[in-house]
Amino acid sequence: MKRFVTFEGIDGSGKSTISKGVYEKLKKEGYDAILTFEPTDTELGKIVKKCIEENYDPVVTTFAFIADRIQHVGEIKKWVKDNKIVLCDRYADSTYAYQAVQLEDIIENPIKWLKELHDRFIIKPELTFLCVLDVDKALGRIKNREKLVSFERKEFLEKVQKNYLHLASLERERFVMIDASKSVNKIVDECMVKILER
């Protein structure tokens, strides 16, 4: 059984809906599960959201994400130690995929740089579900959001999805590719099988 599981994907890919569905099904079946997310709802998480909404310098935003994550990892470690199944909606791979696009004209090989910054501070998920969806379809799902942020543009999200696929190709054992155009119930069932595999 996997104890630390993350859900990744571009905006509009359905990862939040799927992670919530998996959490609810685990609880219904009697498992001790926690659903958490990043950015967190702590003061540090609020700073991250402000950085995104107000288009702060990409390096500043990156370090805000890392600060929020370091604090969050402390909680995740406790939950895992208590034998809970921890589900996280976005984690370090989100920063690698998104911030690498923002940093591409500032830092050489931004994914490598971001990973090196994280290495000593984070714990690695045992399983990562990557929700893959056509960018136009993803944007169609979020078009009615009250306020779209700078990340939610076609050209940007195409680069982010490419980064995600690259990350998945580097760690095939950890990543499970999810066809996010399928029904939520089918995807939730697929995720359950992978999480509970012994």
N, C-alpha and C positions, 0 to 999 in steps of 0.2 A: 504494500500500500504506500502511496506517495503522501508525504507530509507537507511539502511546500510546493505549491503549484501556481504558476502565473498564466495570465491571459493577456495576449498581445495582439496588436493589429492597428491599422490606420483608423482615424476617426470615421465613424459610420459603419465599421465592419461588424458590429454587433457584439463585441467582446464583453461589454458591461452587462448586456442582457443575458448572454450565455453564462458568464461567471455567476450571476445572481441565480439563474436557473439551476446550475450545478450545486450551488450552496443550499438552495431550498430542497433539492432532491436528497442531498446527503443528510440534511437535518431530519427530513421526513423518514429516512431509512435508519435513523438512530445513531448516525455518526456525529462525533464532536467536531464541528467545523466552524471556522472563522472566515468571514469575507472582509477583506481589507482592500485598500486602493491607494494609488499614488497619482497626483500629489495627495498627501494626507489632509485631514481637516484640522491639523494643528496650526499653530502660529507660523511655523516654517512653511507648511503647505500653502497657507494663505499668501505668503510672500512669493512662492513659486507661481501661483495663479496670477498674482499682480504682474510679475515679470512677463508672463505670457500675454496677458490682456493689454499691457502698455508697451509691448515690444521693447523690452530692455535689451541692452547689449547681450549678444548670444553667450559670451563667456560668463557674464554675471548670472544669466539664467541657468547656465550649466551648473555653476557652483551652488546656486539655490536648490536645484534638484538634488544634488549630491548631499547637501546638508540635511534636507528633509529625509532622504533615504537612509542616511546613517542613523538618524534617530529612530526611524521606522524599523530598521533591522534589529534594533534592541528588542522591540516588541515581538517581532516575528520569531526571533530566537527563543523567547520565553514560551510562546505558544507551541512551537515545535517541541520544545523540551517537555511540555505538558501533554504531549501526544495528541494534540489537535491537528486536524487537517487544515492547513492555512491556504486559502485561495486569495490571490492578489491580482486585482484589476490594474494592470500596468506595473512595471518594475524596471530594473536596470536596462533591459533590452529596448524599452521605449526611449530612454535617454540616448542610447547608442544610435537608434534608428532616426529619431527626430533631430537631436542636437547635431548629429553629424552633417545633416543637410544645412543647418544654420551656420555651422563652423567651416564648411567646405572651402570658403575663400579666405579663412583666417588661419587655420591650422592644417599642416600637412598630415594626411592619413588620420582624420578625426576619430574614426571608430577605434583605431588602435590607441590613440591618446586617451579617449574616454574610458576604455577598458582598463588601461593602466592606472588611471585615477581611482577607479572603483575597486580594483583587485583586493586591496588589503582591508576594505571596509565592509564588503557585502558577503552574504552567504548565497550560494548558487541554488536556484530552484532545481528540484528533481525532475520536473516536467514543465514544459512551456507549450501552451496551445497558441498557435499563430493563426488568427482568423484572416483568411485571404479572400478579398472581394474586389471586383472590378472597381476602379476609382470612381468612375461616373456613377455607378450604383451606390457606392458609399456616400458620395456627395448628395445624391438624391434623397438618401435617408435623413441627412442632417440639414437639408436646405431650410427647414422651418425653425431651426434653432433661433432663439431670440437674438443672439449676437455671435457671429462666426469670428473666430480668432485667426491670426495670421497663418497658423498651421493648416487651416481648413481651405486650402486652394488646390486645384487639380495638379498643377506642375509640382508643387511642394509634396503632395501626398504620393505622387508617382515615384518620386525619389525616396520617400520614406519607405514605401512598400518594397522597393528594390533593395534598400538597406536591410529590411527585415528578412527578405529571402536570402540575402548574403549571409546574415547571422545564422539563419537556420541551416544553411549549407555547411557551415563550420562546425555545428554541433547537432548532427543528425539524430543522435540518441536522445537528446533532451527535448528537441522540438517535435511537436506533432502538428502537421499542417491540417487546417480545418477549412473545408469549402463553406464559406460563410453565406453562400446563396441558398443552402439547404434550410429546412425548417429548424427552428430553435429546438424543438423537442428531440429531433434526430441528433442534432449536434450535442445536446446535453447528455443523451444516452451514450454517445461515442466517448465523451469526456469521462463519464462515470466508469466505463469499462477500463479506460487507461489509468485512472486514478486508483482504482481498487485492485488492479492487477497485482498478484503476489509473485 
